[in-house]
Amino acid sequence: MKRTRRERLKGLSFNKMIPNILTLLALCAGLTAIRYGLQERWEHAGLALVVAAILDGLDGRVARILKGASKFGAELDSLSDFLCFGVTPGLLLYLWAMNDTGRFGWVLVLLFSVCCALRLARFNTGLEEPTMPPWAYNFFSGVPAPAAAGLVLLPMWLSFQFGDDYLRRPEVVSVFLVVVAGLMVSRIPTFAFKKFKVPHGWILPTMLFVGLFAASLVSAPWLTISASVLVYMILIPFSMRSYRTLSRKAEELKQKTETVEETETGA
């Protein structure tokens, strides 16, 4: 009895709580973006969503560094992702440009949210599948939810820099909602950047680039965010090509191995 009581009183290390705290902060940022959208403070809403994306990118990495990953944290992260990147972007776009389209605009918002939910559910169940080849862990199947939020909000990002005379038109926003929703549930391989390693000779240039990126983010935030989203769009065909190349090489290596084994067995 004493041993059980001591184990219950032992508690949980605060370091292992940090990833979940970051996830909750991201959730709060996503909800705050909705609040700013209802007040038509669009730039504040966009900034809150950017903060949510940054926190979402940190929580998983911090969890791995601090060894605080847990099933509870994974479920909490998925729920936060759905609200921040599945509900909030569509709702912001509806309030920003689709409010006068009535049911049609709302159907597209629902489509985007449903596709995000399906994409997250597929990702969560895919984590438990051991059939994925080792080389495929550097790729996502479809566009991940945070990247999809950035892509679908591209008209809004650009309007902050260049004006909204054309970009705020419902037909433009509708195309983005439909296309990005399809990309989320597609099987298109996209770079995950989870196990990306910087070569030794590129460490200093990479740090310099990060510094320049941070400076441009402060001086011209919306132009920098828009450029980052466009770069991600450009990388999608390269990720597809890289995936096909690795798949072909893996298949060739497998065939060579089988041939060698058959030769040795026959000998």
C-alpha positions as CSV (number, residue, x, y, z in Angstrom):
1,M,0.0,0.0,0.0
2,K,2.8,2.4,0.9
3,R,4.6,1.7,-2.4
4,T,1.4,2.4,-4.4
5,R,0.8,5.6,-2.6
6,R,4.4,6.8,-3.2
7,E,4.1,6.0,-6.9
8,R,0.9,8.1,-7.1
9,L,2.5,11.0,-5.3
10,K,5.5,10.9,-7.5
11,G,3.8,12.9,-10.2
12,L,5.1,13.8,-13.7
13,S,8.2,15.7,-14.6
14,F,7.4,19.3,-15.7
15,N,9.8,18.8,-18.7
16,K,7.5,16.0,-20.0
17,M,4.6,18.4,-19.8
18,I,6.2,21.1,-21.9
19,P,5.2,19.5,-25.3
20,N,1.5,19.3,-24.2
21,I,1.7,22.9,-22.9
22,L,2.9,24.1,-26.3
23,T,0.1,22.2,-28.0
24,L,-2.5,23.9,-25.7
25,L,-0.9,27.3,-26.5
26,A,-1.3,26.5,-30.2
27,L,-4.9,25.6,-29.6
28,C,-5.5,28.9,-27.9
29,A,-3.8,30.7,-30.7
30,G,-6.1,29.0,-33.2
31,L,-9.2,30.0,-31.2
32,T,-7.9,33.5,-30.9
33,A,-7.6,33.7,-34.7
34,I,-11.3,32.9,-34.9
35,R,-12.0,35.7,-32.5
36,Y,-10.0,38.2,-34.5
37,G,-11.8,37.0,-37.7
38,L,-15.2,37.7,-36.1
39,Q,-14.0,41.2,-35.3
40,E,-12.7,41.5,-38.9
41,R,-9.1,42.1,-37.7
42,W,-7.7,40.0,-40.5
43,E,-4.0,40.6,-40.0
44,H,-4.3,39.8,-36.3
45,A,-6.1,36.6,-37.2
46,G,-3.4,35.7,-39.7
47,L,-0.7,36.4,-37.1
48,A,-2.4,34.3,-34.5
49,L,-2.6,31.4,-37.0
50,V,1.1,31.8,-37.7
51,V,1.9,31.5,-34.0
52,A,-0.3,28.4,-33.8
53,A,1.7,26.9,-36.7
54,I,5.1,27.7,-35.1
55,L,4.0,26.2,-31.8
56,D,2.7,23.1,-33.6
57,G,6.0,22.7,-35.3
58,L,7.8,22.9,-31.9
59,D,5.8,20.6,-29.7
60,G,6.7,17.4,-31.5
61,R,10.4,18.2,-31.7
62,V,10.5,19.3,-28.1
63,A,8.7,16.0,-27.1
64,R,11.4,14.0,-28.9
65,I,14.2,16.0,-27.3
66,L,12.8,15.8,-23.8
67,K,11.6,12.2,-24.3
68,G,8.1,13.4,-23.4
69,A,6.2,11.8,-26.3
70,S,3.0,10.0,-25.3
71,K,-0.2,8.7,-26.8
72,F,-2.1,11.4,-24.9
73,G,0.1,14.1,-26.4
74,A,-0.4,12.7,-29.9
75,E,-4.2,12.7,-29.5
76,L,-4.1,16.3,-28.1
77,D,-1.9,17.4,-31.0
78,S,-4.3,15.9,-33.5
79,L,-7.3,17.7,-31.9
80,S,-5.4,21.0,-31.9
81,D,-4.4,20.5,-35.5
82,F,-8.0,20.0,-36.6
83,L,-9.2,23.1,-34.9
84,C,-6.2,25.3,-35.9
85,F,-5.7,24.1,-39.4
86,G,-8.9,22.4,-40.3
87,V,-11.6,24.7,-38.9
88,T,-10.0,28.1,-38.4
89,P,-8.7,28.7,-42.0
90,G,-12.0,27.8,-43.6
91,L,-14.0,29.9,-41.2
92,L,-11.6,32.8,-41.7
93,L,-12.0,32.6,-45.5
94,Y,-15.7,32.3,-45.2
95,L,-15.9,35.5,-43.1
96,W,-13.3,37.2,-45.3
97,A,-14.6,36.5,-48.8
98,M,-17.4,33.9,-48.9
99,N,-20.0,35.4,-46.6
100,D,-22.2,36.6,-49.5
101,T,-22.1,33.2,-51.3
102,G,-24.5,31.6,-48.8
103,R,-24.8,27.8,-48.8
104,F,-22.3,27.3,-51.6
105,G,-19.5,29.0,-49.7
106,W,-20.3,27.1,-46.5
107,V,-20.3,23.8,-48.3
108,L,-16.7,24.5,-49.5
109,V,-15.7,25.4,-45.9
110,L,-17.2,22.1,-44.7
111,L,-15.4,20.2,-47.5
112,F,-12.1,21.7,-46.4
113,S,-12.7,20.8,-42.7
114,V,-13.9,17.2,-43.5
115,C,-10.8,16.6,-45.7
116,C,-8.6,17.8,-42.9
117,A,-10.3,15.5,-40.4
118,L,-9.9,12.6,-42.9
119,R,-6.2,13.5,-43.5
120,L,-5.5,13.6,-39.7
121,A,-7.3,10.3,-39.1
122,R,-5.4,8.6,-41.9
123,F,-2.1,10.0,-40.5
124,N,-2.9,8.8,-36.9
125,T,-3.8,5.3,-38.0
126,G,-0.8,5.2,-40.4
127,L,1.6,5.7,-37.5
128,E,0.7,2.2,-36.3
129,E,1.3,0.5,-39.6
130,P,4.8,-1.2,-39.7
131,T,4.7,-1.8,-43.4
132,M,6.1,1.6,-44.4
133,P,9.6,1.2,-45.9
134,P,12.5,2.9,-44.1
135,W,13.1,5.4,-46.9
136,A,9.5,6.6,-46.9
137,Y,9.6,8.1,-43.4
138,N,10.9,11.3,-44.9
139,F,7.6,11.8,-46.8
140,F,4.0,12.6,-45.9
141,S,1.1,11.1,-47.8
142,G,-0.7,14.2,-49.0
143,V,-0.2,17.8,-47.8
144,P,-0.1,18.0,-43.9
145,A,-2.7,20.1,-42.1
146,P,-0.4,23.1,-41.2
147,A,0.9,23.4,-44.7
148,A,-2.6,23.1,-46.1
149,A,-3.7,26.0,-43.9
150,G,-0.9,28.1,-45.3
151,L,-1.7,27.2,-48.8
152,V,-5.5,27.8,-48.5
153,L,-4.9,31.2,-46.9
154,L,-2.5,32.3,-49.6
155,P,-5.0,34.8,-51.1
156,M,-5.3,36.4,-47.7
157,W,-1.6,36.5,-47.1
158,L,-1.1,38.2,-50.5
159,S,-3.9,40.6,-50.0
160,F,-2.2,42.1,-47.0
161,Q,0.7,43.0,-49.2
162,F,-0.9,43.8,-52.5
163,G,-4.5,44.7,-51.7
164,D,-7.7,42.6,-52.0
165,D,-9.3,43.9,-55.1
166,Y,-8.9,40.6,-56.9
167,L,-7.7,38.2,-54.3
168,R,-10.8,38.6,-52.1
169,R,-13.2,37.4,-54.8
170,P,-15.2,34.3,-53.9
171,E,-14.3,32.4,-57.0
172,V,-10.6,32.8,-56.2
173,V,-11.0,31.6,-52.7
174,S,-13.3,28.7,-53.8
175,V,-10.6,27.3,-56.1
176,F,-8.1,27.3,-53.2
177,L,-10.5,25.6,-50.9
178,V,-11.3,22.8,-53.3
179,V,-7.7,22.3,-54.6
180,V,-6.1,22.3,-51.1
181,A,-8.8,20.0,-49.7
182,G,-8.0,17.6,-52.4
183,L,-4.3,17.8,-51.8
184,M,-4.8,16.9,-48.1
185,V,-6.6,13.6,-48.8
186,S,-4.5,12.8,-51.9
187,R,-1.6,10.2,-51.9
188,I,0.9,12.7,-53.3
189,P,4.2,12.3,-51.4
190,T,5.4,15.6,-49.8
191,F,8.6,16.3,-47.9
192,A,8.3,15.8,-44.1
193,F,11.5,17.6,-43.1
194,K,11.5,15.6,-39.9
195,K,14.8,13.8,-40.3
196,F,16.5,16.5,-42.4
197,K,20.2,16.8,-41.7
198,V,22.3,19.8,-42.7
199,P,25.7,18.8,-44.2
200,H,28.7,20.1,-42.2
201,G,29.7,22.6,-44.9
202,W,26.2,24.1,-45.0
203,I,25.7,24.7,-41.3
204,L,27.0,28.3,-41.3
205,P,25.1,29.3,-44.5
206,T,21.9,27.7,-43.1
207,M,22.2,29.7,-39.9
208,L,22.8,32.8,-42.0
209,F,19.7,32.0,-44.0
210,V,17.6,31.5,-40.8
211,G,18.8,34.9,-39.6
212,L,17.8,36.6,-42.9
213,F,14.5,34.8,-42.9
214,A,13.8,36.1,-39.4
215,A,14.8,39.6,-40.4
216,S,12.5,39.5,-43.4
217,L,9.7,38.1,-41.3
218,V,9.9,41.1,-39.0
219,S,10.2,43.7,-41.8
220,A,7.9,42.2,-44.4
221,P,5.9,39.4,-42.6
222,W,3.1,38.8,-45.2
223,L,5.4,38.9,-48.2
224,T,7.8,36.5,-46.4
225,I,5.0,34.1,-45.5
226,S,3.5,34.2,-49.0
227,A,7.0,33.5,-50.5
228,S,7.4,30.6,-48.1
229,V,4.0,29.1,-49.1
230,L,4.9,29.5,-52.8
231,V,8.3,27.7,-52.2
232,Y,6.4,24.9,-50.6
233,M,4.1,24.6,-53.6
234,I,7.1,24.5,-55.9
235,L,8.7,21.7,-53.8
236,I,5.7,19.4,-54.2
237,P,6.7,18.2,-57.8
238,F,10.3,17.7,-56.5
239,S,9.0,15.6,-53.6
240,M,7.0,13.4,-56.0
241,R,10.1,12.9,-58.2
242,S,12.3,12.1,-55.2
243,Y,9.8,9.6,-53.9
244,R,9.6,7.8,-57.2
245,T,13.4,7.7,-57.5
246,L,13.8,6.2,-54.1
247,S,11.0,3.7,-54.7
248,R,12.6,2.6,-58.0
249,K,16.1,2.3,-56.4
250,A,14.6,0.3,-53.5
251,E,12.8,-2.0,-55.9
252,E,16.0,-2.5,-57.9
253,L,18.0,-3.3,-54.8
254,K,15.3,-5.8,-53.7
255,Q,15.4,-7.5,-57.1
256,K,19.3,-7.7,-57.0
257,T,19.1,-9.2,-53.4
258,E,16.6,-11.8,-54.5
259,T,18.7,-12.7,-57.5
260,V,21.8,-13.1,-55.4
261,E,19.9,-15.3,-52.8
262,E,18.5,-17.5,-55.6
263,T,22.0,-17.9,-57.1
264,E,23.5,-18.8,-53.7
265,T,20.7,-21.2,-53.0
266,G,21.1,-22.9,-56.4
267,A,24.8,-23.2,-55.9
